[in-house]
Amino acid sequence: MLMQWTKSAAAFAEAKQYLPGGVNSPVRSFRNVDMTPPFIASAKGSHITDIDGNEYIDYVLSWGPMILGHADEEVCQALAAQAQRGTSYGAPTLLETEIAQLLQDFFPALEMVRLVNSGTEATMSALRLARGFTGRSKIVKFIGCYHGHSDGLLVKAGSGATTFGVPDSPGIPAEIAADTLTIPYNDLAAAQALFAAQGEDIAAVIIEGVAGNMGLVVPQDGYMKGLKALTEQYGALLIIDEVMSGFRASRGGAQATYGVRPDLMCLGKVIGGGLPVGAFGGRRDVMEHLAPAGNVYQAGTLSGNPLAVTAGLVTLRRLQDTAVFAELEAKSERLCDGLRSAAEQAGLSLQHHRIGSMFTVFFSEEPVVDYATACRSRLDEFAVYFKAMLGQEIYLAPSQFECGFMSLAHSEADIERTIVAATKAFEDVAEYRAARMR
């Protein structure tokens, strides 16, 4: 069908008068696919609807956390009841202890946990704690991994920074960037060489449990365990950022999938049913350095607010059922097998990555194992594919360097319709490629 975005175009033009670039987060602008972004009016289950009345099957899911689907009835009812009791107290509640106990059931590494308001806060605070605990200043991150937009982490970052080709941001003092050491992802030899040279100064290594911000790139066999051994050898901490991979790679996140227990870990808004929330935690001896128990300061008026925690408790209780993850795995496998088959039918040899309920199709013939190989994907072909899918009411992330996600609300009919749409979209890519080669 011929899609119309007349109202969205007008809304975007107006938004640009008040918001930088017309958006409150850069990737929402659709700039790298050269489109006006649809403005969303509502969402329910696996579908979202824009202000022009177009309804899409949604595989963005608020960038991952809507694992139950949008506007889940039980979550909404719990939120309405809590709102009547108050939206924020700035004081302790029983809810906070309850969600901490639930999180420990999923992640045994969370011997103690601190709730915050976002994944960015979680990673930023975990690194401050690691520095305070070790008395060291340097951190190691991986090129193409994204851990939020705090100053020390916007160095060789992924996600929107990769999308817009600005992996290093102005506004970050050189002396702060100097304490962030960057190395290629999936290159254990590079990590070993860095530690051999500067290991005594390194407070922590921070890594996504599964790289999801240069597109989905999984760690190679033995890589995570190799990093854990390296940090133990030099007295540094291993921080696994599970903001994206938590509950997505598996019930226990990437750390369970790869058999690695982190010293500290971070979680994002999936633990709040999609509401603004995050958490970091880990070893008790490390966490007890955090104020007020210790002298490493971190605070937040809205941390652990009753609305986000209420939605999180409903979500986490549902996720305690292991059958949920078998269902997510089966649906995701069905979809990704269909996408692969559709691409092959169109004569395209592409890279199809999936773990648990997250996935990416790279428009590249070579294996994608790190940031460099991800960046060699053909972004023009991705844009053709993206537009063809959106035109058939399939809503994907508007960047090659992001992931797709499955929810419990997606039906077999949704998946079948998506595969049919992909068949046409991959044919469009094949025709585009052939035209360019003439």
Secondary structure as the mmCIF struct_conf table of DSSP 4:
data_model
#
loop_
_struct_conf.conf_type_id
_struct_conf.id
_struct_conf.beg_label_comp_id
_struct_conf.beg_label_asym_id
_struct_conf.beg_label_seq_id
_struct_conf.end_label_comp_id
_struct_conf.end_label_asym_id
_struct_conf.end_label_seq_id
HELX_RH_AL_P HELX_RH_AL_P1 THR A 6 ALA A 15
TURN_TY1_P TURN_TY1_P1 LYS A 16 TYR A 18
BEND BEND1 LEU A 19 LEU A 19
HELX_RH_3T_P HELX_RH_3T_P1 PRO A 20 GLY A 22
BEND BEND2 VAL A 23 SER A 25
HELX_RH_3T_P HELX_RH_3T_P2 PRO A 26 SER A 29
HELX_RH_3T_P HELX_RH_3T_P3 ARG A 31 VAL A 33
TURN_TY1_P TURN_TY1_P2 ASP A 34 ASP A 34
HELX_LH_PP_P HELX_LH_PP_P1 THR A 36 PHE A 39
STRN STRN1 ILE A 40 LYS A 44
STRN STRN2 GLY A 45 GLY A 45
TURN_TY1_P TURN_TY1_P3 SER A 46 SER A 46
STRN STRN3 HIS A 47 ASP A 50
TURN_TY1_P TURN_TY1_P4 ILE A 51 ASP A 52
BEND BEND3 GLY A 53 GLY A 53
STRN STRN4 GLU A 55 ASP A 58
BEND BEND4 TYR A 59 VAL A 60
TURN_TY1_P TURN_TY1_P5 LEU A 61 PRO A 65
TURN_TY1_P TURN_TY1_P6 ILE A 67 LEU A 68
STRN STRN5 HIS A 70 HIS A 70
TURN_TY1_P TURN_TY1_P7 ALA A 71 ALA A 71
HELX_RH_AL_P HELX_RH_AL_P2 GLU A 73 ARG A 85
BEND BEND5 THR A 87 THR A 87
BEND BEND6 GLY A 90 ALA A 91
HELX_RH_AL_P HELX_RH_AL_P3 LEU A 94 PHE A 106
TURN_TY1_P TURN_TY1_P8 PRO A 108 ALA A 109
BEND BEND7 GLU A 111 GLU A 111
STRN STRN6 MET A 112 VAL A 116
BEND BEND8 ASN A 117 SER A 118
HELX_RH_AL_P HELX_RH_AL_P4 GLY A 119 THR A 134
STRN STRN7 LYS A 138 PHE A 142
TURN_TY1_P TURN_TY1_P9 ILE A 143 GLY A 144
BEND BEND9 HIS A 149 HIS A 149
HELX_RH_3T_P HELX_RH_3T_P4 ASP A 151 LEU A 153
BEND BEND10 VAL A 155 LYS A 156
TURN_TY1_P TURN_TY1_P10 SER A 159 SER A 159
HELX_RH_AL_P HELX_RH_AL_P5 GLY A 160 THR A 163
TURN_TY1_P TURN_TY1_P11 PHE A 164 GLY A 165
BEND BEND11 PRO A 167 ASP A 168
TURN_TY1_P TURN_TY1_P12 PRO A 170 GLY A 171
HELX_RH_AL_P HELX_RH_AL_P6 ALA A 174 ALA A 177
TURN_TY1_P TURN_TY1_P13 ALA A 178 ASP A 179
STRN STRN8 THR A 180 ILE A 183
TURN_TY1_P TURN_TY1_P14 TYR A 185 ASN A 186
HELX_RH_AL_P HELX_RH_AL_P7 LEU A 188 GLN A 198
HELX_RH_3T_P HELX_RH_3T_P5 GLY A 199 ASP A 201
STRN STRN9 ILE A 202 GLU A 208
BEND BEND12 GLY A 209 VAL A 210
STRN STRN10 ALA A 211 ALA A 211
BEND BEND13 ASN A 213 GLY A 215
STRN STRN11 VAL A 217 VAL A 217
HELX_LH_PP_P HELX_LH_PP_P2 VAL A 218 GLN A 220
TURN_TY1_P TURN_TY1_P15 ASP A 221 GLY A 222
HELX_RH_AL_P HELX_RH_AL_P8 TYR A 223 TYR A 234
TURN_TY1_P TURN_TY1_P16 GLY A 235 GLY A 235
HELX_LH_PP_P HELX_LH_PP_P3 ALA A 236 ALA A 236
STRN STRN12 LEU A 237 ASP A 241
TURN_TY1_P TURN_TY1_P17 VAL A 243 SER A 245
STRN STRN13 GLY A 246 GLY A 246
TURN_TY1_P TURN_TY1_P18 PHE A 247 ALA A 249
STRN STRN14 SER A 250 SER A 250
TURN_TY1_P TURN_TY1_P19 ARG A 251 GLY A 252
HELX_RH_AL_P HELX_RH_AL_P9 GLY A 253 TYR A 258
TURN_TY1_P TURN_TY1_P20 GLY A 259 GLY A 259
BEND BEND14 ASP A 263 ASP A 263
STRN STRN15 LEU A 264 LEU A 267
HELX_RH_3T_P HELX_RH_3T_P6 LYS A 269 GLY A 272
TURN_TY1_P TURN_TY1_P21 GLY A 273 GLY A 274
BEND BEND15 LEU A 275 PRO A 276
STRN STRN16 GLY A 278 GLY A 282
HELX_RH_AL_P HELX_RH_AL_P10 ARG A 284 MET A 287
TURN_TY1_P TURN_TY1_P22 GLU A 288 HIS A 289
STRN STRN17 LEU A 290 LEU A 290
TURN_TY1_P TURN_TY1_P23 ALA A 291 ALA A 293
BEND BEND16 GLY A 294 ASN A 295
STRN STRN18 VAL A 296 VAL A 296
TURN_TY1_P TURN_TY1_P24 THR A 301 GLY A 304
HELX_RH_AL_P HELX_RH_AL_P11 PRO A 306 LEU A 319
TURN_TY1_P TURN_TY1_P25 GLN A 320 GLN A 320
BEND BEND17 ASP A 321 ASP A 321
HELX_RH_AL_P HELX_RH_AL_P12 THR A 322 GLN A 345
TURN_TY1_P TURN_TY1_P26 ALA A 346 GLY A 347
STRN STRN19 GLN A 351 ILE A 355
TURN_TY1_P TURN_TY1_P27 GLY A 356 SER A 357
STRN STRN20 MET A 358 PHE A 362
BEND BEND18 PHE A 363 PHE A 363
BEND BEND19 GLU A 365 GLU A 366
BEND BEND20 ASP A 370 ASP A 370
HELX_RH_AL_P HELX_RH_AL_P13 TYR A 371 CYS A 375
TURN_TY1_P TURN_TY1_P28 ARG A 376 ARG A 376
BEND BEND21 SER A 377 SER A 377
HELX_RH_AL_P HELX_RH_AL_P14 LEU A 379 GLY A 391
TURN_TY1_P TURN_TY1_P29 GLN A 392 GLU A 393
STRN STRN21 ILE A 394 TYR A 395
BEND BEND22 PRO A 398 SER A 399
TURN_TY1_P TURN_TY1_P30 GLN A 400 PHE A 401
BEND BEND23 GLU A 402 GLU A 402
STRN STRN22 GLY A 404 PHE A 405
TURN_TY1_P TURN_TY1_P31 LEU A 408 ALA A 409
HELX_RH_AL_P HELX_RH_AL_P15 GLU A 412 MET A 437
#
